[in-house]
Amino acid sequence: MEENGALLATVLDGVKQLAKPGVSTQELDRFAEDGIRRAGAVPAFKGYRGYKATLCTSLNCEVVHGIPSKKRVLAEGDILSVDIGLKKDGLFADMAVTIPIGTVSEEVQRFLRISEESLEEAIRKAWPGNRLGDISHAVQSHVERAGYSVVRDYVGHGLGYALHEEPVIPNFGKAGTGPRLEPGMVLAIEPMVNMGGYEVQTLSDGWTVVTVDGSLSAHFEHSVAVTESGPRVLTRHPGKG
């Protein structure tokens, strides 16, 4: 799974470099699928419950599950959440990042920083003996202290031989509650953070989830193994922790 995660991180790095004003989300999708297949893996999302693309590309007020399209062209000041997964040798890797397109305001930079920090805070709780609620609480407390909100309708999940396994990992909750974490668990921890309220709705395409109030949304995710020596992030390049 660590090898798969490193491969996925490499593909996503390429997507990030390509994500510039004037580029369509369909171009990003084709790039990602080509990279995954060249490495002998298959896209995890394509065909999942009928989804037709490799990436989920969610722009600005879109929270998750935005569908790549040649009509969705990136513009200066946008933020783009990219969710990506692959399967190789029967095992999955899953990750997400929100990318500023061109130059964004200081307010948006802060929003993205806090959102990404909430993921790192959660990862630090992924020790054997801690409880699942410790992870959930770490995200919620960091986000809400900064004046933002966590999405309640969508959650992280276990990961391994299936894309979505137990346990369900909410991004809100009470520390010291829930199942105990054990060595060998792999968790897809994925804060979804809104600049405004936490309420979301699904558009008529049946996939794209947006904020009800039209505020910006950010999404960061890593696949994380619980080990005796602490959390191991599987979706980073070797040597990056």
Beta strands, then each sheet from edge to edge (+ up, - down):
strand 1: 42-43
strand 2: 56-59
strand 3: 62-64
strand 4: 79-88
strand 5: 91-100
strand 6: 149-150
strand 7: 156-158
strand 8: 165-169
strand 9: 186-189
strand 10: 192-194
strand 11: 200-202
strand 12: 209-211
strand 13: 217-219
strand 14: 222-227
strand 15: 230-233
sheet 1: 1+ 4- 2+
sheet 2: 1+ 4- 5+
sheet 3: 3+ 12- 11+
sheet 4: 6+ 10- 13+
sheet 5: 8+ 7- 9+ 14- 15+
end
